[in-house]
Amino acid sequence: MNIQNKTGNEILEKMVKRVFSECGIEPKGTVVINDYDSRRTYMDIDGKEYAVRTWNIYETSSHKSLVVEWTLYYYKDGESCGTSLGDGINRFRV
C-alpha cells in the first residue's frame, strides 16, 4: 500500500494501514492522508473520499500503547454521511 502522509503524524499512517488491512481492502491507488482532528482522519484514494472515525482512544500505562476504536467510511459524490466499510479496535505502540 502506497501512502502519502501530508500530516506528518506517523501513528496515523500505521493506523490507516491496519484499518484497510482489517477491512480486507487493498487500495489500488495512493492513499493520501490529508488532515485529521480529534475524531477523524481524512483521506483520498484516486479522488474518492474516505475517513476513519475514532470513537474511543486511550493509552495503556503498562504497555505504553494507544488503543483506538474506529470505523472506516467511504463518501460517494460529496455525501454528508458516509457508508461504513468496517470497524474494529487496535493497539499501537507509542
MOPAC internal coordinates of N, CA, C and O (Angstrom, degrees):
PM7 1SCF
backbone

  N    0.0000 0     0.00 0     0.00 0    0    0    0
  C    1.4486 1     0.00 0     0.00 0    1    0    0
  C    1.5250 1   108.21 1     0.00 0    2    1    0
  O    1.2310 1   120.75 1   -50.93 1    3    2    1
  N    1.3089 1   116.18 1   129.07 1    3    2    1
  C    1.4516 1   122.03 1   179.02 1    5    3    2
  C    1.5287 1   108.78 1   -96.84 1    6    5    3
  O    1.2310 1   120.49 1   -57.61 1    7    6    5
  N    1.3431 1   116.67 1   122.39 1    7    6    5
  C    1.4620 1   121.28 1  -178.21 1    9    7    6
  C    1.5193 1   109.66 1  -121.01 1   10    9    7
  O    1.2310 1   120.94 1   -47.96 1   11   10    9
  N    1.3152 1   115.81 1   132.04 1   11   10    9
  C    1.4579 1   122.40 1   171.68 1   13   11   10
  C    1.5267 1   106.02 1  -110.49 1   14   13   11
  O    1.2310 1   120.61 1   -68.39 1   15   14   13
  N    1.3269 1   116.44 1   111.61 1   15   14   13
  C    1.4547 1   122.03 1  -174.47 1   17   15   14
  C    1.5205 1   109.83 1  -102.01 1   18   17   15
  O    1.2310 1   120.33 1   -76.58 1   19   18   17
  N    1.3229 1   116.97 1   103.42 1   19   18   17
  C    1.4624 1   121.44 1  -179.37 1   21   19   18
  C    1.5246 1   112.61 1   -81.50 1   22   21   19
  O    1.2310 1   120.02 1   172.75 1   23   22   21
  N    1.3490 1   117.56 1    -7.25 1   23   22   21
  C    1.4648 1   120.89 1  -175.65 1   25   23   22
  C    1.5239 1   112.84 1   -91.86 1   26   25   23
  O    1.2310 1   119.93 1   154.98 1   27   26   25
  N    1.3332 1   117.73 1   -25.02 1   27   26   25
  C    1.4530 1   120.87 1  -175.97 1   29   27   26
  C    1.5199 1   113.61 1    79.53 1   30   29   27
  O    1.2310 1   119.60 1  -179.41 1   31   30   29
  N    1.3157 1   118.36 1     0.59 1   31   30   29
  C    1.4613 1   122.88 1  -179.18 1   33   31   30
  C    1.5303 1   108.72 1   -89.61 1   34   33   31
  O    1.2310 1   120.48 1   -71.84 1   35   34   33
  N    1.3363 1   116.69 1   108.16 1   35   34   33
  C    1.4681 1   121.58 1  -175.36 1   37   35   34
  C    1.5235 1   112.89 1   -67.25 1   38   37   35
  O    1.2310 1   119.91 1   147.52 1   39   38   37
  N    1.3300 1   117.78 1   -32.48 1   39   38   37
  C    1.4666 1   120.23 1   179.86 1   41   39   38
  C    1.5281 1   109.98 1   -64.37 1   42   41   39
  O    1.2310 1   119.97 1   143.35 1   43   42   41
  N    1.3331 1   117.66 1   -36.65 1   43   42   41
  C    1.4756 1   120.24 1   177.71 1   45   43   42
  C    1.5165 1   111.44 1   -60.80 1   46   45   43
  O    1.2310 1   120.79 1   139.89 1   47   46   45
  N    1.3205 1   116.10 1   -40.11 1   47   46   45
  C    1.4650 1   120.43 1   179.65 1   49   47   46
  C    1.5334 1   110.41 1   -63.16 1   50   49   47
  O    1.2310 1   120.25 1   135.30 1   51   50   49
  N    1.3233 1   117.14 1   -44.70 1   51   50   49
  C    1.4735 1   120.73 1   177.00 1   53   51   50
  C    1.5246 1   110.95 1   -61.83 1   54   53   51
  O    1.2310 1   120.80 1   137.16 1   55   54   53
  N    1.3352 1   116.07 1   -42.84 1   55   54   53
  C    1.4555 1   120.42 1  -178.71 1   57   55   54
  C    1.5309 1   110.86 1   -63.65 1   58   57   55
  O    1.2310 1   120.08 1   134.24 1   59   58   57
  N    1.3322 1   117.44 1   -45.76 1   59   58   57
  C    1.4607 1   121.28 1  -178.71 1   61   59   58
  C    1.5248 1   110.79 1   -61.01 1   62   61   59
  O    1.2310 1   119.93 1   136.72 1   63   62   61
  N    1.3266 1   117.75 1   -43.28 1   63   62   61
  C    1.4699 1   120.79 1   177.30 1   65   63   62
  C    1.5173 1   110.97 1   -58.90 1   66   65   63
  O    1.2310 1   120.46 1   133.97 1   67   66   65
  N    1.3295 1   116.73 1   -46.03 1   67   66   65
  C    1.4606 1   120.69 1  -177.72 1   69   67   66
  C    1.5209 1   111.17 1   -68.83 1   70   69   67
  O    1.2310 1   119.75 1   140.57 1   71   70   69
  N    1.3221 1   118.08 1   -39.43 1   71   70   69
  C    1.4658 1   121.94 1   179.80 1   73   71   70
  C    1.5262 1   110.69 1   -60.12 1   74   73   71
  O    1.2310 1   120.12 1   129.63 1   75   74   73
  N    1.3329 1   117.38 1   -50.37 1   75   74   73
  C    1.4675 1   119.72 1   179.81 1   77   75   74
  C    1.5271 1   110.77 1   -63.42 1   78   77   75
  O    1.2310 1   120.20 1   140.05 1   79   78   77
  N    1.3206 1   117.23 1   -39.95 1   79   78   77
  C    1.4591 1   121.04 1   178.94 1   81   79   78
  C    1.5285 1   110.92 1   -61.43 1   82   81   79
  O    1.2310 1   120.27 1   133.03 1   83   82   81
  N    1.3213 1   117.09 1   -46.97 1   83   82   81
  C    1.4749 1   120.41 1  -178.07 1   85   83   82
  C    1.5185 1   112.46 1   -69.01 1   86   85   83
  O    1.2310 1   120.34 1   155.23 1   87   86   85
  N    1.3362 1   116.95 1   -24.77 1   87   86   85
  C    1.4719 1   120.52 1   176.84 1   89   87   86
  C    1.5287 1   111.14 1   -85.08 1   90   89   87
  O    1.2310 1   120.39 1   175.40 1   91   90   89
  N    1.3409 1   116.86 1    -4.60 1   91   90   89
  C    1.4577 1   120.65 1   179.99 1   93   91   90
  C    1.5170 1   113.01 1    73.02 1   94   93   91
  O    1.2310 1   120.62 1  -151.27 1   95   94   93
  N    1.3321 1   116.42 1    28.73 1   95   94   93
  C    1.4572 1   121.46 1  -178.10 1   97   95   94
  C    1.5238 1   109.21 1  -113.40 1   98   97   95
  O    1.2310 1   120.50 1   -53.02 1   99   98   97
  N    1.3274 1   116.66 1   126.98 1   99   98   97
  C    1.4671 1   122.05 1   175.20 1  101   99   98
  C    1.5239 1   106.96 1  -114.21 1  102  101   99
  O    1.2310 1   120.43 1   -83.36 1  103  102  101
  N    1.3551 1   116.79 1    96.64 1  103  102  101
  C    1.4703 1   119.26 1  -178.61 1  105  103  102
  C    1.5233 1   111.86 1   -57.90 1  106  105  103
  O    1.2310 1   120.69 1   -45.52 1  107  106  105
  N    1.3238 1   116.29 1   134.48 1  107  106  105
  C    1.4661 1   121.46 1   179.85 1  109  107  106
  C    1.5247 1   111.81 1   -78.92 1  110  109  107
  O    1.2310 1   120.56 1   143.85 1  111  110  109
  N    1.3353 1   116.54 1   -36.15 1  111  110  109
  C    1.4633 1   120.84 1   179.99 1  113  111  110
  C    1.5152 1   111.33 1   -94.66 1  114  113  111
  O    1.2310 1   121.14 1     7.61 1  115  114  113
  N    1.3136 1   115.42 1  -172.39 1  115  114  113
  C    1.4543 1   122.01 1   177.82 1  117  115  114
  C    1.5219 1   109.95 1   -78.76 1  118  117  115
  O    1.2310 1   120.74 1   -49.06 1  119  118  117
  N    1.3306 1   116.19 1   130.94 1  119  118  117
  C    1.4539 1   121.83 1   174.38 1  121  119  118
  C    1.5247 1   107.01 1   -85.09 1  122  121  119
  O    1.2310 1   120.43 1   -61.42 1  123  122  121
  N    1.3201 1   116.78 1   118.58 1  123  122  121
  C    1.4591 1   121.39 1   179.52 1  125  123  122
  C    1.5250 1   108.00 1  -106.54 1  126  125  123
  O    1.2310 1   121.07 1   -66.57 1  127  126  125
  N    1.3379 1   115.57 1   113.43 1  127  126  125
  C    1.4588 1   120.52 1   175.50 1  129  127  126
  C    1.5246 1   106.11 1   -85.16 1  130  129  127
  O    1.2310 1   120.57 1   -71.00 1  131  130  129
  N    1.3312 1   116.51 1   109.00 1  131  130  129
  C    1.4567 1   121.56 1  -173.32 1  133  131  130
  C    1.5184 1   113.96 1   -87.20 1  134  133  131
  O    1.2310 1   120.32 1   137.40 1  135  134  133
  N    1.3354 1   117.00 1   -42.60 1  135  134  133
  C    1.4519 1   120.30 1  -171.73 1  137  135  134
  C    1.5267 1   108.53 1  -163.94 1  138  137  135
  O    1.2310 1   120.90 1   -11.21 1  139  138  137
  N    1.3186 1   115.88 1   168.79 1  139  138  137
  C    1.4596 1   121.11 1   174.28 1  141  139  138
  C    1.5149 1   109.00 1  -155.16 1  142  141  139
  O    1.2310 1   121.48 1   -22.08 1  143  142  141
  N    1.3251 1   114.78 1   157.92 1  143  142  141
  C    1.4541 1   121.38 1   170.72 1  145  143  142
  C    1.5218 1   106.69 1  -135.52 1  146  145  143
  O    1.2310 1   119.72 1    14.14 1  147  146  145
  N    1.3064 1   118.14 1  -165.86 1  147  146  145
  C    1.4682 1   120.27 1  -174.78 1  149  147  146
  C    1.5282 1   112.98 1   -67.70 1  150  149  147
  O    1.2310 1   119.73 1   166.25 1  151  150  149
  N    1.3338 1   118.13 1   -13.75 1  151  150  149
  C    1.4671 1   120.18 1  -176.66 1  153  151  150
  C    1.5187 1   115.32 1  -124.05 1  154  153  151
  O    1.2310 1   119.48 1   162.61 1  155  154  153
  N    1.3245 1   118.59 1   -17.39 1  155  154  153
  C    1.4631 1   120.04 1  -174.20 1  157  155  154
  C    1.5211 1   112.09 1  -140.65 1  158  157  155
  O    1.2310 1   121.93 1   -30.17 1  159  158  157
  N    1.3437 1   113.92 1   149.83 1  159  158  157
  C    1.4604 1   122.08 1   169.88 1  161  159  158
  C    1.5221 1   105.83 1  -116.57 1  162  161  159
  O    1.2310 1   120.50 1   -55.92 1  163  162  161
  N    1.3365 1   116.65 1   124.08 1  163  162  161
  C    1.4588 1   122.32 1  -174.38 1  165  163  162
  C    1.5246 1   109.89 1  -100.89 1  166  165  163
  O    1.2310 1   120.70 1   -49.51 1  167  166  165
  N    1.3545 1   116.26 1   130.49 1  167  166  165
  C    1.4630 1   121.67 1  -175.76 1  169  167  166
  C    1.5180 1   111.05 1  -136.83 1  170  169  167
  O    1.2310 1   121.49 1   -21.53 1  171  170  169
  N    1.3256 1   114.76 1   158.47 1  171  170  169
  C    1.4673 1   123.31 1   171.20 1  173  171  170
  C    1.5203 1   108.03 1  -127.94 1  174  173  171
  O    1.2310 1   120.99 1   -38.41 1  175  174  173
  N    1.3363 1   115.70 1   141.59 1  175  174  173
  C    1.4606 1   122.04 1   170.97 1  177  175  174
  C    1.5169 1   105.67 1  -131.94 1  178  177  175
  O    1.2310 1   120.59 1   -68.26 1  179  178  177
  N    1.3189 1   116.48 1   111.74 1  179  178  177
  C    1.4678 1   122.00 1  -177.81 1  181  179  178
  C    1.5233 1   112.28 1    51.32 1  182  181  179
  O    1.2310 1   120.55 1  -136.09 1  183  182  181
  N    1.3244 1   116.56 1    43.91 1  183  182  181
  C    1.4575 1   121.46 1   177.19 1  185  183  182
  C    1.5183 1   115.21 1    80.64 1  186  185  183
  O    1.2310 1   119.55 1  -178.96 1  187  186  185
  N    1.3248 1   118.46 1     1.04 1  187  186  185
  C    1.4627 1   122.05 1   178.84 1  189  187  186
  C    1.5261 1   108.93 1  -100.89 1  190  189  187
  O    1.2310 1   121.04 1   -40.43 1  191  190  189
  N    1.3335 1   115.62 1   139.57 1  191  190  189
  C    1.4606 1   121.10 1  -174.19 1  193  191  190
  C    1.5300 1   112.22 1   -90.10 1  194  193  191
  O    1.2310 1   121.37 1   -45.14 1  195  194  193
  N    1.3337 1   114.99 1   134.86 1  195  194  193
  C    1.4561 1   123.37 1   174.97 1  197  195  194
  C    1.5213 1   108.02 1  -133.52 1  198  197  195
  O    1.2310 1   120.59 1   -21.85 1  199  198  197
  N    1.3174 1   116.47 1   158.15 1  199  198  197
  C    1.4635 1   120.73 1   174.09 1  201  199  198
  C    1.5181 1   109.12 1  -148.21 1  202  201  199
  O    1.2310 1   121.11 1   -35.40 1  203  202  201
  N    1.3219 1   115.48 1   144.60 1  203  202  201
  C    1.4563 1   121.21 1   170.22 1  205  203  202
  C    1.5253 1   105.75 1  -104.05 1  206  205  203
  O    1.2310 1   120.93 1   -62.10 1  207  206  205
  N    1.3224 1   115.82 1   117.90 1  207  206  205
  C    1.4719 1   121.47 1   177.76 1  209  207  206
  C    1.5120 1   107.68 1   -94.95 1  210  209  207
  O    1.2310 1   120.18 1   -55.42 1  211  210  209
  N    1.3132 1   117.26 1   124.58 1  211  210  209
  C    1.4591 1   120.89 1   177.42 1  213  211  210
  C    1.5244 1   109.05 1   -99.51 1  214  213  211
  O    1.2310 1   121.41 1   -43.48 1  215  214  213
  N    1.3408 1   114.91 1   136.52 1  215  214  213
  C    1.4645 1   120.73 1  -175.83 1  217  215  214
  C    1.5196 1   110.80 1  -104.68 1  218  217  215
  O    1.2310 1   119.81 1   129.16 1  219  218  217
  N    1.2828 1   117.97 1   -50.84 1  219  218  217
  C    1.4578 1   122.75 1   179.44 1  221  219  218
  C    1.5154 1   108.32 1  -131.30 1  222  221  219
  O    1.2310 1   120.87 1   -50.23 1  223  222  221
  N    1.3173 1   115.94 1   129.77 1  223  222  221
  C    1.4619 1   121.32 1   176.76 1  225  223  222
  C    1.5234 1   107.02 1  -131.47 1  226  225  223
  O    1.2310 1   120.83 1   -54.19 1  227  226  225
  N    1.3234 1   116.02 1   125.81 1  227  226  225
  C    1.4592 1   118.66 1   176.13 1  229  227  226
  C    1.5195 1   110.04 1  -149.35 1  230  229  227
  O    1.2310 1   121.60 1   -23.90 1  231  230  229
  N    1.3272 1   114.54 1   156.10 1  231  230  229
  C    1.4554 1   121.00 1  -178.71 1  233  231  230
  C    1.5176 1   109.30 1  -102.81 1  234  233  231
  O    1.2310 1   120.53 1   -43.21 1  235  234  233
  N    1.3242 1   116.59 1   136.79 1  235  234  233
  C    1.4612 1   121.02 1   175.73 1  237  235  234
  C    1.5218 1   108.00 1   -91.62 1  238  237  235
  O    1.2310 1   120.45 1   -43.75 1  239  238  237
  N    1.3092 1   116.75 1   136.25 1  239  238  237
  C    1.4629 1   119.97 1  -176.55 1  241  239  238
  C    1.5278 1   112.06 1   -78.26 1  242  241  239
  O    1.2310 1   120.17 1   144.23 1  243  242  241
  N    1.3087 1   117.29 1   -35.77 1  243  242  241
  C    1.4619 1   119.60 1  -175.07 1  245  243  242
  C    1.5292 1   113.82 1   -76.98 1  246  245  243
  O    1.2310 1   119.74 1   149.97 1  247  246  245
  N    1.3131 1   118.09 1   -30.03 1  247  246  245
  C    1.4589 1   120.84 1  -175.74 1  249  247  246
  C    1.5274 1   113.97 1  -109.58 1  250  249  247
  O    1.2310 1   120.56 1   179.81 1  251  250  249
  N    1.3369 1   116.53 1    -0.19 1  251  250  249
  C    1.4666 1   120.90 1  -177.18 1  253  251  250
  C    1.5234 1   110.78 1    49.11 1  254  253  251
  O    1.2310 1   121.49 1  -129.42 1  255  254  253
  N    1.3190 1   114.76 1    50.58 1  255  254  253
  C    1.4569 1   122.30 1  -178.34 1  257  255  254
  C    1.5205 1   109.93 1  -122.92 1  258  257  255
  O    1.2310 1   121.77 1   -22.56 1  259  258  257
  N    1.3231 1   114.22 1   157.44 1  259  258  257
  C    1.4493 1   122.20 1   174.15 1  261  259  258
  C    1.5261 1   106.96 1  -109.76 1  262  261  259
  O    1.2310 1   120.21 1   -54.33 1  263  262  261
  N    1.3225 1   117.21 1   125.67 1  263  262  261
  C    1.4633 1   122.29 1   178.97 1  265  263  262
  C    1.5254 1   107.55 1  -104.10 1  266  265  263
  O    1.2310 1   121.05 1   -51.38 1  267  266  265
  N    1.3401 1   115.59 1   128.62 1  267  266  265
  C    1.4649 1   121.36 1  -175.31 1  269  267  266
  C    1.5247 1   110.04 1  -128.28 1  270  269  267
  O    1.2310 1   120.55 1   -54.25 1  271  270  269
  N    1.3232 1   116.56 1   125.75 1  271  270  269
  C    1.4698 1   122.30 1   170.87 1  273  271  270
  C    1.5260 1   106.03 1   -97.56 1  274  273  271
  O    1.2310 1   119.72 1   -49.72 1  275  274  273
  N    1.3439 1   118.15 1   130.28 1  275  274  273
  C    1.4595 1   121.48 1  -170.42 1  277  275  274
  C    1.5249 1   112.75 1  -141.46 1  278  277  275
  O    1.2310 1   121.49 1   -17.38 1  279  278  277
  N    1.3395 1   114.76 1   162.62 1  279  278  277
  C    1.4652 1   124.03 1   170.43 1  281  279  278
  C    1.5277 1   107.31 1  -137.70 1  282  281  279
  O    1.2310 1   120.31 1   -46.01 1  283  282  281
  N    1.3389 1   117.02 1   133.99 1  283  282  281
  C    1.4629 1   122.22 1   176.71 1  285  283  282
  C    1.5213 1   109.02 1   -95.59 1  286  285  283
  O    1.2310 1   120.58 1   -51.07 1  287  286  285
  N    1.3370 1   116.50 1   128.93 1  287  286  285
  C    1.4582 1   122.65 1   179.67 1  289  287  286
  C    1.5249 1   110.95 1  -119.70 1  290  289  287
  O    1.2310 1   121.32 1   -32.46 1  291  290  289
  N    1.3259 1   115.09 1   147.54 1  291  290  289
  C    1.4626 1   123.16 1   172.67 1  293  291  290
  C    1.5298 1   107.02 1  -118.24 1  294  293  291
  O    1.2310 1   120.54 1   -45.80 1  295  294  293
  N    1.3352 1   116.58 1   134.20 1  295  294  293
  C    1.4626 1   121.96 1  -179.33 1  297  295  294
  C    1.5284 1   109.88 1  -110.19 1  298  297  295
  O    1.2310 1   120.58 1   -62.12 1  299  298  297
  N    1.3303 1   116.49 1   117.88 1  299  298  297
  C    1.4710 1   121.39 1   179.03 1  301  299  298
  C    1.5204 1   110.03 1   -88.16 1  302  301  299
  O    1.2310 1   120.52 1   -50.50 1  303  302  301
  N    1.3126 1   116.61 1   129.50 1  303  302  301
  C    1.4657 1   123.71 1   170.09 1  305  303  302
  C    1.5277 1   114.03 1    41.12 1  306  305  303
  O    1.2310 1   120.17 1  -129.28 1  307  306  305
  N    1.3300 1   117.28 1    50.72 1  307  306  305
  C    1.4553 1   121.08 1   174.29 1  309  307  306
  C    1.5149 1   115.60 1    75.77 1  310  309  307
  O    1.2310 1   119.66 1  -161.11 1  311  310  309
  N    1.3325 1   118.25 1    18.89 1  311  310  309
  C    1.4639 1   120.49 1   177.15 1  313  311  310
  C    1.5259 1   109.80 1   -57.45 1  314  313  311
  O    1.2310 1   120.87 1   -30.99 1  315  314  313
  N    1.3203 1   115.94 1   149.01 1  315  314  313
  C    1.4592 1   119.42 1   177.36 1  317  315  314
  C    1.5266 1   111.86 1   -84.27 1  318  317  315
  O    1.2310 1   120.24 1   154.63 1  319  318  317
  N    1.3351 1   117.15 1   -25.37 1  319  318  317
  C    1.4618 1   119.69 1   174.45 1  321  319  318
  C    1.5292 1   107.39 1  -123.12 1  322  321  319
  O    1.2310 1   121.11 1   -43.43 1  323  322  321
  N    1.3075 1   115.49 1   136.57 1  323  322  321
  C    1.4522 1   120.44 1  -174.03 1  325  323  322
  C    1.5113 1   113.54 1   -91.18 1  326  325  323
  O    1.2310 1   121.61 1    -4.59 1  327  326  325
  N    1.3221 1   114.53 1   175.41 1  327  326  325
  C    1.4506 1   123.32 1   175.60 1  329  327  326
  C    1.5203 1   108.18 1   -98.60 1  330  329  327
  O    1.2310 1   120.40 1   -53.34 1  331  330  329
  N    1.3296 1   116.83 1   126.66 1  331  330  329
  C    1.4575 1   121.07 1  -179.63 1  333  331  330
  C    1.5252 1   110.15 1   -71.04 1  334  333  331
  O    1.2310 1   120.77 1   -49.97 1  335  334  333
  N    1.3422 1   116.13 1   130.03 1  335  334  333
  C    1.4625 1   121.81 1   178.09 1  337  335  334
  C    1.5203 1   112.33 1  -105.42 1  338  337  335
  O    1.2310 1   120.01 1   170.01 1  339  338  337
  N    1.3141 1   117.59 1    -9.99 1  339  338  337
  C    1.4583 1   121.20 1   179.32 1  341  339  338
  C    1.5109 1   110.81 1   158.51 1  342  341  339
  O    1.2310 1   121.09 1   -14.30 1  343  342  341
  N    1.3449 1   115.51 1   165.70 1  343  342  341
  C    1.4582 1   120.07 1   177.87 1  345  343  342
  C    1.5202 1   110.14 1  -148.81 1  346  345  343
  O    1.2310 1   120.86 1   -11.77 1  347  346  345
  N    1.3152 1   115.97 1   168.23 1  347  346  345
  C    1.4506 1   120.04 1  -179.17 1  349  347  346
  C    1.5174 1   111.95 1  -179.80 1  350  349  347
  O    1.2310 1   121.78 1     3.12 1  351  350  349
  N    1.3228 1   114.21 1  -176.88 1  351  350  349
  C    1.4634 1   122.74 1   176.73 1  353  351  350
  C    1.5152 1   107.38 1  -131.84 1  354  353  351
  O    1.2310 1   120.30 1   -51.18 1  355  354  353
  N    1.3268 1   117.02 1   128.82 1  355  354  353
  C    1.4643 1   121.02 1  -179.36 1  357  355  354
  C    1.5209 1   110.98 1  -133.08 1  358  357  355
  O    1.2310 1   121.84 1   -24.30 1  359  358  357
  N    1.3363 1   114.09 1   155.70 1  359  358  357
  C    1.4552 1   122.44 1   176.30 1  361  359  358
  C    1.5189 1   109.20 1  -113.60 1  362  361  359
  O    1.2310 1   120.59 1   -45.37 1  363  362  361
  N    1.3101 1   116.48 1   134.63 1  363  362  361
  C    1.4632 1   122.74 1  -179.41 1  365  363  362
  C    1.5183 1   109.39 1  -126.51 1  366  365  363
  O    1.2310 1   119.94 1   -44.12 1  367  366  365
  N    1.3200 1   117.73 1   135.88 1  367  366  365
  C    1.4673 1   121.94 1   174.83 1  369  367  366
  C    1.5195 1   109.65 1   -71.59 1  370  369  367
  O    1.2310 1   121.16 1   -43.27 1  371  370  369
  N    1.3335 1   115.39 1   136.73 1  371  370  369
  C    1.4684 1   120.01 1   177.84 1  373  371  370
  C    1.5104 1   111.15 1  -112.01 1  374  373  371
  O    1.2310 1   120.10 1   180.00 1  375  374  373

